[in-house]
Amino acid sequence: MINWQHIETVMLDMDGTLLDLHFDNYFWLHHLPQRYADIHQHDEEQARQQLAARFESQKGTLNWYCLDYWSEQLQVDIPALKREIDHMIAIRPHVMAFLEQLQNSSKHVMLVTNAHRNSLDIKMEKTGIMPLFDELVVSHDFNYPKEQKEFWQQLHINHPYNPETTLLIDDTFAVLHSAQQYGIKHLLTLLQPDSKLSQREHTEFPGILHFDEIMPIRDGSL
C-alpha cells in the first residue's frame, strides 16, 4: 500500500487517526449537552438539538475546532469539561509501534491537527506521544483549518516539505481532498475512526483499519 522508499515526510492527523474518535464524539454529542443543560438549567434534549444546529453551522471552519470560540458562545469552560472525561482518551491500536518505527527511520514526522491547542495539550498529557514527533502543527496558528487550501500554503511556507514525497494520513475526506488539490501525492485514510461505530465500507481514498497494515517501515535506515 505504501512504498516507504518514496516517502520523506509523514504528516499525521490526531483525532480519528492516531487517537480514537470516540472520545470527541462522546464529548460533543453527549457529555457537553448534558453538562450544558445542567449549567444553564435547560432541558437536555432541547439543549442537544440546539447545540447540534450551532455546531453544524460552523462545520469546516476554524471555529468548529476552536475551544475558545465555543467556551465564549456557550458560556461554559470547554477544556474543563473535557478534562472531566479525559480517562476516555485512547490511542488507536498499533499507533505506538508505528510512531516508534517512524522515529527510528529517516522520515520527518509531523503531527498536523485542527485541534485547538488546549485540546492538544490535554491529549498529549494523557497519551505521552508528543516526543515521538519532529514537529507539531496546529491549524489555529495559521488561521485556516486543514479543509482550506490556505492552510497547506501556510504549512509549506512555515515548514517546507516536498509534496511529491509526503504521506498524509487523515480520517477526514475534506482534508484529504484539500491536501490532494495542493499536490500532496500520498494519501491514506482510516476505515474506523471511532471504535464504537461501524467501519466505513466505501472511502474516497485508500484506507486502513489499523497501523499494523503499513508496518514495518523499511527505508534503509532501520
NORGI-V777465 format. One record per pair of residues at least 24 apart in sequence whose ideal C-beta (glycine too) atoms are under 10 Angstrom apart, sorted by the first residue. I is the first residue (numbers start at 0). J is the second residue. Records with the same first field share a line. If there is no record, write none. Layout:
I = J / J
This chain:
0 = 185 / 187 / 205 / 206 / 207 / 212 / 213
1 = 166 / 168 / 185 / 187 / 205 / 207 / 212 / 213 / 214 / 216
2 = 185 / 217 / 218
3 = 100 / 101 / 104 / 105 / 106 / 166 / 213 / 214 / 215 / 216 / 217 / 218 / 219 / 221
4 = 164 / 217 / 218 / 219
5 = 163 / 164 / 165 / 166 / 184 / 185 / 218
6 = 101 / 104 / 105 / 106 / 107 / 164 / 165 / 166 / 184 / 185 / 216 / 218
7 = 105 / 106 / 107 / 160 / 161 / 163 / 164 / 165 / 166 / 218
8 = 106 / 107 / 108 / 109 / 133 / 134 / 158 / 159 / 160 / 161 / 162 / 164 / 165 / 166 / 167 / 183 / 185
9 = 97 / 98 / 101 / 104 / 106 / 107 / 108 / 109 / 110 / 111 / 132 / 133 / 165 / 166 / 167 / 168 / 185 / 216
10 = 107 / 108 / 109 / 110 / 111 / 112 / 134 / 136 / 145 / 154 / 158 / 160 / 165 / 166 / 167 / 168 / 169 / 178 / 183 / 185 / 186
11 = 94 / 97 / 98 / 101 / 108 / 109 / 110 / 111 / 112 / 128 / 131 / 132 / 166 / 167 / 168 / 169 / 187 / 210
12 = 110 / 111 / 112 / 113 / 114 / 145 / 167 / 168 / 169 / 170 / 171 / 174 / 175 / 188 / 189 / 192
13 = 110 / 111 / 112 / 113 / 114 / 118 / 119 / 122 / 123 / 126 / 128 / 135 / 137 / 169 / 170
14 = 64 / 88 / 112 / 113 / 114 / 118 / 119 / 122 / 169 / 170 / 171 / 192 / 193
15 = 91 / 169 / 170 / 171 / 188 / 189 / 191 / 192 / 193
16 = 91 / 94 / 110 / 111 / 112 / 167 / 168 / 169 / 170 / 171 / 174 / 187 / 188 / 189 / 192 / 210
17 = 90 / 91 / 94 / 95 / 97 / 98 / 110 / 112 / 122 / 126 / 128 / 131 / 132 / 168 / 170 / 189 / 210
18 = 88 / 89 / 90 / 91 / 94 / 112 / 114 / 122 / 125 / 126 / 128 / 192
19 = 87 / 88 / 89 / 90 / 91 / 92 / 94 / 191 / 192 / 193 / 194 / 195
20 = 89 / 91 / 170 / 189 / 191 / 192 / 193 / 194 / 195 / 196
21 = 87 / 88 / 89 / 192 / 193 / 194 / 195 / 196
22 = 81 / 84 / 85 / 86 / 87 / 88 / 89 / 121 / 122 / 125 / 193 / 194
23 = 81 / 87 / 88 / 114 / 118 / 122 / 192 / 193
24 = 192 / 193 / 195 / 196
25 = 84 / 87 / 193 / 195
26 = 77 / 80 / 81 / 83 / 84 / 85 / 87 / 88 / 118
27 = 51 / 54 / 69 / 77 / 81
28 = 54
29 = 84
30 = 80 / 81 / 83 / 84 / 87
31 = 69 / 73 / 75 / 77 / 80 / 81 / 84
33 = 80
34 = 73 / 75 / 76 / 77 / 79 / 80 / 83 / 84
35 = 73 / 74 / 75 / 80
37 = 75
38 = 73 / 74 / 75 / 76 / 80
39 = 73 / 74 / 75
46 = 73
49 = 73
58 = 146 / 173
59 = 144 / 146 / 147 / 171 / 173 / 174
60 = 143 / 144 / 146 / 147
61 = 113 / 115 / 138 / 139 / 141 / 142 / 143 / 144 / 145 / 146 / 147 / 150
62 = 144
63 = 113 / 144 / 146
64 = 112 / 113 / 114 / 115 / 118 / 137 / 138 / 139 / 144 / 145
65 = 113 / 114 / 115 / 116 / 117 / 118 / 138 / 139 / 144
66 = 114 / 115 / 116 / 117 / 118 / 121 / 139
67 = 115 / 116 / 117 / 139
68 = 115
69 = 115
70 = 115 / 117
77 = 115 / 117 / 118
78 = 115 / 116 / 117 / 118 / 120 / 121
79 = 117
81 = 115 / 117 / 118 / 121 / 122
82 = 117 / 121 / 124 / 125
85 = 121 / 122 / 124 / 125
86 = 125
87 = 125
88 = 121 / 122 / 123 / 124 / 125 / 126
89 = 125 / 126 / 194
90 = 122 / 125 / 126 / 127 / 128
91 = 189 / 191 / 192 / 194 / 208 / 209 / 210
92 = 194 / 208 / 209 / 210 / 211
93 = 207 / 208 / 209 / 210 / 211 / 212 / 213 / 214
94 = 126 / 128 / 131 / 209 / 210 / 211
95 = 126 / 127 / 128 / 131 / 210
96 = 210 / 211 / 214 / 215
97 = 131 / 168 / 209 / 210 / 211 / 212 / 213 / 214 / 215 / 216
98 = 128 / 130 / 131 / 132 / 210
99 = 131 / 214 / 216
100 = 210 / 213 / 214 / 215 / 216 / 217 / 218 / 221
101 = 131 / 132 / 133 / 214 / 216 / 218
102 = 130 / 131 / 132 / 133
103 = 216 / 220 / 221
104 = 215 / 216 / 217 / 218 / 219 / 220 / 221
105 = 216 / 218 / 219 / 220 / 221
106 = 133 / 164 / 166 / 216 / 218 / 220
107 = 132 / 133 / 134 / 158 / 160 / 164 / 165
108 = 132 / 133 / 134
109 = 133 / 134 / 135 / 136 / 154 / 158 / 160 / 165 / 167
110 = 134 / 135 / 136 / 137
111 = 135 / 136 / 137 / 138 / 145 / 150 / 151 / 154 / 158 / 167 / 168 / 169 / 174 / 178
112 = 136 / 137 / 138 / 139 / 145 / 169
113 = 137 / 138 / 139 / 143 / 144 / 145 / 146 / 150 / 169 / 171 / 174
114 = 138 / 139
115 = 139
116 = 140
133 = 158
134 = 158 / 160
138 = 174
143 = 177
144 = 171 / 173 / 174 / 177
145 = 169 / 171 / 173 / 174 / 175 / 177 / 178
146 = 171 / 172 / 173 / 174 / 175 / 176 / 177 / 178
147 = 173 / 174 / 177
148 = 177 / 178 / 180 / 181
149 = 177 / 181
150 = 174 / 177 / 178 / 181
151 = 177 / 178 / 179 / 180 / 181 / 182 / 183
152 = 181
154 = 178 / 181 / 183
155 = 181 / 182 / 183
166 = 213
167 = 204
168 = 204 / 206 / 207 / 210 / 213
169 = 204
170 = 199 / 202 / 206
172 = 199 / 202 / 203 / 204
173 = 203
175 = 202 / 203 / 204
176 = 203 / 204
178 = 204
179 = 203 / 204
187 = 212 / 213
